[in-house]
Amino acid sequence: DLIKNYLLSKSGTRISEVQGLWSRMRGALESSSEDVDITINFVRHALITQRGHLREADVYDAVQDIVRSESSAATFSALLERLANVYAATFNTDHERWNAYPDEARRSIEVLNLFNIKPMRALILAVSEKMDTKQATRAFRFMISLGVRLIIASSTRSGSVEVPLAASAKKVFEGAIDTSAKLVDELVALTPTDAEFVAAFENTRVSNVKLARYYLRSLETAAREEPDPWFVPHADPQVINLEHILPKNPEGQWPQFTEDEQALFTKRLGNLALVRATDNSTNLKSKSFNDKKRVYAASPYLLTSQVAEAGSWTAEMISTRQKKLAQLALKAWPI
């Protein structure tokens, strides 16, 4: 409201025009997301494409700095209205904007929305607005690999991440970065190396069920050497369940794990597997490993069926499996 009122106060004889632009901007945004903060987030991300890194607390001051006259109020409002439609499209894979893009662009947007890395939003906006369809599609693919590596290997909210992502968004919007290759080069210092990614992946724990399913489906696709493992394959929880091999509630069936080991290893990625919902309906939850492995052996998922090859399930087996998954991760999310 502060920003809107400031724009209107500077719009003079063009107040009706600015009001209309603001209303259309809000309409586009509110149709794309249920996030109550969508407008302020969008204005901040739009400003980042113009000015580089900007804290939320500084958004109002930045608008005041840009808008000083009737003409600048109208020009800035028109920019927001135009970018709002692009921003809205980045939340909606069914948006008509993606009709001109290869199908992989839509699937990439789906994955990026799953990650929901806030500091990456301005860059997604800039790429969508400024790069041609071919380069934007390649850039989205890179951002998926970058996103996974940042989630696994480092914080996605620290200044060390936010500042370079914001700077790259500004350069994309200005046209200094107009290809995915240039974007990769621009963010090389931010991107975890293969060695750093593997080392972090070997010990990662995953609490977010949707992310865990995405990781395992992508790793499954990479293990089968199928194309495009970084995209979201079918992950409907009504069809595919996430299985904790060492269950969250062992109920005395897993004496090989101490209480501390249960807490440490239950959410390790090496302890997670995908099973068909129909298999999980047999109530695998707290059964012993010997009971579970018969179901795993019959699984259509390669990485799940391989679990059945283990003679027993121990902390060492979880670590060993996770190291193998870490090597697959390089295929699933290459740079």
N, C-alpha and C positions, 0 to 999 in steps of 0.2 A: 504493500500500500504506500509506503514511503517513496519508493521508486516511481510508482504510477503517479502519485500526486506531484512529485517533482517534475516529471516529464510534462504533465498537463500545465503546470505553472509556467513552464518555459515555452509552451507551444503557441501562445499568442493566437493569431487569427487562424492557425492550423489545428486548433484544439479538437475539432470534430474528426479530422484525419488521424490525429494521434490516438484519440479514443478508439476509433475503429481498428487501427492497427493493434492496439493493446488487447482489445476484445478478441480479435482473431488469433493472436498469439496465445492467449489464455485458453481459448477453445481448443486449439491444436494440442496443447500440452495436457490439458485435463482429459482429453479423449484417449491419451496414450498410456496413462499411468494412474494408479490409485495413490501414489505417494503425495502426501499433503504438502510436502516441501518442493514439489516438482518445479514450481515457477522460480523460486529463489535459486534452486540448484541450476536450472537452465540459464538464468541470467548470469550467474557466476561463470558457468562453463562457456557461455557465449563471449563474455568479457575476456576470459583466458585466451580464446582464439585471437583476440585483438591486442592483448597486453602482456600475455605470459602469466606466470604464477600469481594468483590472487587469493587471499584468504576471504572466507565468507564475511568476516567482520568489516572488510574493506570494500565490499561491493557497492554500497551506497555512495561512498566517497569517489569511487571510480566513475560511477554514472555522473556525478556532479562535475567531475573533471572533464568528461567527454561532452556533456550536453550543457551548453552555455547560451544558446540562442534558439530562436524559433526554428530555423532551418536545421540545426543540429538535433533538435528534439524530434523532428519529423524523420530525419535521416537515420538516427539511432533506432527509432521505433520501427522503421521499415526493415532495418537489419534484423531486429529481434523477431519480427513477424516472419521473415523469410527463414531464419535459422530454426525457429520453433517447429516449423513443419518438418525440417530435416531431423531435428532432435527427436520429435515424436516418432518418426519412422525407425529410429534406432532402437526403440522399445517394442516394435511391432513387426514381426517377420512377414505378416500378411499385408503390410502397407504397400500401396501401389508404386511407391518409389523404387522398390526392388524388382519390379517387373522387367526392367531393362538390364538387370544384372544376372550373371550366372547363378544357378541354384545354390552353389556353395556360399555365395554371399549371404543369402538368407540363413543358411545353417550356421554360418560364422556369427551372425548377429545373435542367433539363439544361444550359442555358447557364451558369447561375451555378456549377454544378459544373465546367464546362469552365474557367471563369476561376479558380476556387479561390482567391479573395481571402480570406485568413485573417481579416483584421480585419472582414470583412463577415459572418462566420459567426454572431456573436451577434445581429446585426440580423436575419438571415434566420430564426434561431430565434425571436426575439421576435415578428416579423411572423406567422410560421406559427402560433404559439401564441395570439396575442391578437387579431389582426385578423379580421374576418369574411371569407368567401371572396371577395367582390367587391373589397374594399379590399386584401386580401392579394395578389390577382392583379395589381391595378394597381401595388401597391408593388413586386412582383417585376419587373414591366416597367420601372419606374423604376430599380431597382437594376442591371438589365442595362445601360441607357444610362449610368448613373453608373459602373459597373464598366469599361466600354470606355473612357470618358473618363479615368478614373483610370489605367488601364493605359497609354493612349497619351500622356497629358499630364503624368503625374506618378508618383511612387512610390506603391505600394499598401501599403507597410509602414512608412512614417514615422509619427512621433508625430502629425504634423499631420493624418494620415488616421485613425489608430487612435482617437484621443481623441474626435473628434466622432461617429464611427460607434458607439463604445461608449456615448456619452451618449444618442444617439438610440435605441439598443437598450433602454436603461433606461427612457426615456420611453415607448416603445411598450409595454413590459411593464407599466408603471404605469398605462397608459391615457391619459396626457397627449397622446400621438400615436395617434389611432385611425383616421386616413384616410391614403391615399397623398398627398393634397394637402398635409397637414400635414407629412408626412415630407419631401416636396420642399422645403417652406419651411424646415424645420429644417436641412437639409443644403445650403442654397443657397450658403453661403460655401465649402463644400468642393468643390462641383461646378464643374468647368472650364466656363467660358462657351463659347458657340458660337465666338467669335473665338479663344479659347485652344485649343479642341479642333481647329479647322481648322489653325491655325498648327503645332501639334504633329503633326497627322496628315500634313501635307505633307512631313514629313521622317522619318517613323517607319520603322524597320527591324524586321522580324519574323523571329525565329529559331525560334519554336515553330510547328511545321507545323500542328498542330491549330487553333491560334489563327488562323494565316494563312488556312486553308481557311474557318474560320468568318467571318472578316472579308470575304473575297471572295464567299462565298455570300450574306451579308447585303447587301453592296453590289450584287450582281447582282440580288437581289430588289428592292432600292430602285430600281435603274436601270430595271427593268421595271414599276415602280409597282405591284407586288403587295403585298398586305397583310402586316403583321407581319414586316418584314425583320429585326427584332432577334432572332427565334427561329432555332434551328438548323435549316436545311433539310437535306435528305439530303446527307450528306458522307462517305459510305462510301469509304475510300481504295481499295477494290477497284473502285469505279465512277468516282470523281473523283480525279484526281491534281493535285498542286500543281506547277506548271511555273515554273521560273526562265527568263525569256526570255533575258536575258544569263546563260549557264550558270555554275555554280560552278566548272567546269573548262573554260574556253574552248578549250583545245587548239589555239591559233593561229588559230581561225576568227573571232575578234572583234578585229581590230587597231585598231578605232576607240576601244577602251578601253585606257587605261594600266593598269599593275598596281595602282596605288593606286585608280583608279576602279573596277576590278573588285571590290576589297575593299569599297569604299564603297557601291556601287550594287546588288550582287547580291541582297542581302536587303531592299532597299527595296520597299515594298508596290507601288509603281508598276512594278516589274520582275517582279511575280508574277502568274500567271494560272491559271485552272482549265482543265484539259483532260480529256477522257474517257480513262479508262485504256486503252481500245482505240486511241485516237490516240497516246497516249504510248508504246504498245508498238512504234511505228515508230522508237523510239530517237531522239527529238528532242534528247536531252540536250545534246550539244555541236555540233550542226549550226549552220550560219550562219543569220542572220536570214531571208535569202531562201528558204532551204529550210523553215524553221519556219513562215513566215507563210502558206504554202499550207494547212497544217493549221489554223492559227488562223482563217483566213477561213471554213473550213467548220464551225467550232465552233458548237454550239447555244447557247453562253454568250455573251451580248451583249458583255460587257466583254472577253472574249477575242477575239471576231471583230473588234472595233474596233481591236485591236493591228495587225491585218493592213493597216489603212489607212495606216500609217506607211511612208514610203519607205525609211527606215533606222531602226536602233535605236541611239540615242545616250544619253549622260548627260542631255542636255537633254530628250529625248523621255520618259525615265523621270520626270524632275521634272515635266514638263507633265502626264503622265498621272496622277501622284500628286496633283497639285493638283485635277484633276477628280474623283478619287476622294474627296478630302477634302470637297468640296461634297456629294457623295452621302452621305458619312458623317453629315451633319446630318439627312438623311432616314432613314437607317438606325437612328440612335440619338438620337432627339429627347429633349429634356427637357420 
